[in-house]
């Protein structure tokens, strides 16, 4: 009986830790996607500024 309680306790602990890790991974993915969108937008803006700067020089 004591062994069964230990197994149930360990499984419950693993499930709780797995849930926390998956939650953290989900937030990291969301933050990563937001950062990727920001980098793409900044790249487009900087590219347009560089193109406008080149055309003004001519």
GIKA-V906815 format. One record per residue. N is the residue number from 1. RES is the residue in one letter. SS is DSSP state (hx for helix, st for strand, lp for the rest). PSI is psi in whole degrees, 0 to 359 (999 if undefined). D_LAST is the distance of its C-alpha to the last C-alpha in Angstrom with 1 decimal. Layout:
N	RES	SS	PSI	D_LAST
N	RES	SS	PSI	D_LAST
This chain:
1	X	lp	319	85.6
2	X	hx	322	83.9
3	X	hx	321	81.7
4	X	hx	319	80.7
5	X	hx	320	79.6
6	X	hx	316	77.6
7	X	hx	315	75.8
8	X	hx	318	75.1
9	X	hx	316	73.7
10	X	hx	316	71.5
11	X	hx	318	70.2
12	X	hx	317	69.5
13	X	hx	318	67.7
14	X	hx	318	65.5
15	X	hx	320	64.7
16	X	hx	314	63.7
17	X	hx	320	61.5
18	X	hx	319	59.9
19	X	hx	318	59.2
20	X	hx	319	57.6
21	X	hx	316	55.4
22	X	hx	323	54.3
23	X	hx	316	53.5
24	X	hx	318	51.4
25	X	hx	319	49.6
26	X	hx	316	48.9
27	X	hx	323	47.3
28	X	hx	322	45.3
29	X	hx	317	44.0
30	X	hx	314	43.0
31	X	hx	320	41.3
32	X	hx	318	39.5
33	X	hx	320	38.3
34	X	hx	316	37.0
35	X	hx	321	35.2
36	X	hx	317	33.7
37	X	hx	317	32.4
38	X	hx	318	30.9
39	X	hx	319	29.1
40	X	hx	315	27.7
41	X	hx	315	26.6
42	X	hx	322	24.9
43	X	hx	317	23.2
44	X	hx	315	21.8
45	X	hx	314	20.7
46	X	hx	322	19.0
47	X	hx	318	17.4
48	X	hx	320	16.0
49	X	hx	320	14.8
50	X	hx	319	13.0
51	X	hx	317	11.3
52	X	hx	322	10.4
53	X	hx	320	9.2
54	X	hx	318	6.9
55	X	hx	330	5.6
56	X	hx	329	5.5
57	X	hx	330	3.8
58	X	lp	999	0.0
